[in-house]
Amino acid sequence: MYKLVYSPEAIEDLIAIKHAIINLWDDDVATETMKKIIMDIKGIAQFPFAGVNLGELIDVPTDYRYLVTSKNYVFYHVDKDVIKIVRVLNHRQDFMFHLFE
């Protein structure tokens, strides 16, 4: 199994997503949504190449892959036995800006 590593930005993203859900709905919805996101991220450790190659979407070579979960995109890349979670962005955010500033 691959080891999961979160970038500082990905951790900040997850915290921001949780706070946004709490503000829109409540703690229970935020907790359930975060559980789903985390479970899906853990699934990447078992099947790292199940996510879509981002290069196919943007027609630019990149080693980023992504997975869609609960209206959020989890961007990651695989390096040997490590999967680095780079960003977790809401579907309404400009992922190109956040990934490639």
C-alpha positions, 0 to 999 in steps of 0.5 A: 500500500502507498503512504499518503502525505498531505501538503500544508495547502491540502490540510488548509483546504480541508479545514476551509471546506469543513468551515464552509459546510458548517457555515452553510449547513451545520456540524453534522453535515460537515462531519459526514462530508469530511468523513466521505472525503477522507475515506475517498482519499484513503481509497487512493492509497489502495488504487492510486491510478484510479484517479483521472490524469489531469493532463488528459483534461487540460491537454498539458503534460502533468503528473497530477491526478484527481478524484472527485468527491463530495463536490470537491476535487482531490489533486495528487501525484504518485511518486514511487510508494508515496501519494502526495495530496496536493490540494483539495478544492471545491468544484467552483474554485479555479483549480488551474490558478490554485495548482499552477499559479 
